[in-house]
Amino acid sequence: MNSIRIKKFKLEIYAPQEYIVRLINTLNKAVVYDNVASVTEAIGYWRPLENNSLFNGKKNKIYKENGGGNNV
């Protein structure tokens, strides 16, 4: 079996703003650098599906969030 050697990678995570500090602190424990992060606002869309353990929202409803937490 051939092994893949990864020299560089980028981890991109989209999360609610209130989780940023906790997420960065958790990632700091797993890497050789710490507090390396770039934070930007984004507009997110999602629809929880039927067989889903929900983090946010109601099943089969489409949500939109734009940094401030507004749902449509």
KAMOMO-V349906 format. One record per pair of residues at least 12 apart in sequence whose C-alpha atoms are under 6 Angstrom apart, sorted by the first residue. I is the first residue (numbers start at 0). J is the second residue. If there is no record, write none. Layout:
i:I j:J
i:I j:J
This chain:
i:40 j:66
i:42 j:64
i:42 j:65
i:43 j:63
i:43 j:64
i:44 j:62
i:44 j:63
i:45 j:61
i:45 j:62
i:46 j:59
i:46 j:60
i:46 j:61
i:47 j:59
